Amino acid sequence: ARIKPALKADQVEAILGRPASIEQSETADQTLSGEVDHYPAPNGEGRVIFVNHAVFKAEFVPGAKS
């Protein structure tokens, strides 16, 4: 609930700590870059999705494995 759109990666890390893994991608022309940070939990996984280095969406996926 504390992860809001437009936060930067360092702000998210200050709240959640370091992610267990990170997936990165970008468009061929490099106009958009994306990143999904994975935070495992006992009953699923938290995911923070960044677009152009700012939070786009944060979600919890029950039962997901990193």
MIDREN-77893 format. One record per residue (C-alpha): x, y, z. Coordinates in pm, whole numbers, padded with zeros to 5 digits, always signed. Example, Ala and Ser with C-alpha at 12.3 -4.5 7.8 and 13.67 -1.06 7.14 Angstrom:
2
+01230-00450+00780
+01367-00106+00714
REM end
This chain:
66
+00000+00000+00000
+00300+00231+00053
+00427+00175-00303
+00268+00443-00518
+00297+00532-00888
+00590+00759-00978
+00817+00645-00692
+01175+00577-00801
+01361+00248-00746
+01566+00381-00454
+01246+00494-00278
+01089+00148-00323
+01408-00020-00198
+01401+00199+00115
+01053+00062+00189
+01078-00303+00075
+01451-00373+00070
+01635-00524-00224
+01432-00737-00466
+01512-01109-00496
+01529-01074-00875
+01483-00815-01147
+01363-00856-01506
+01450-00577-01749
+01330-00494-02098
+01307-00203-02338
+01156-00124-02674
+01376-00163-02982
+01400+00214-03024
+01473+00256-02650
+01185+00502-02599
+01041+00286-02318
+01227+00082-02061
+01069-00151-01812
+01162-00349-01505
+00981-00594-01281
+01121-00634-00929
+01025-00956-00751
+00976-00982-00373
+00900-01338-00257
+00662-01393+00033
+00552-01715+00207
+00217-01718+00028
+00306-01559-00307
+00510-01278-00453
+00510-00900-00454
+00592-00741-00787
+00679-00380-00854
+00658-00279-01219
+00861+00020-01335
+00824+00206-01664
+01096+00456-01752
+01245+00424-01401
+00927+00507-01207
+00667+00281-01045
+00384+00204-01282
+00213-00063-01070
+00265-00271-00756
+00083-00602-00710
+00072-00916-00498
+00035-01248-00679
-00086-01525-00445
+00090-01858-00496
+00352-01716-00737
+00710-01839-00711
+01012-01622-00802
REM end
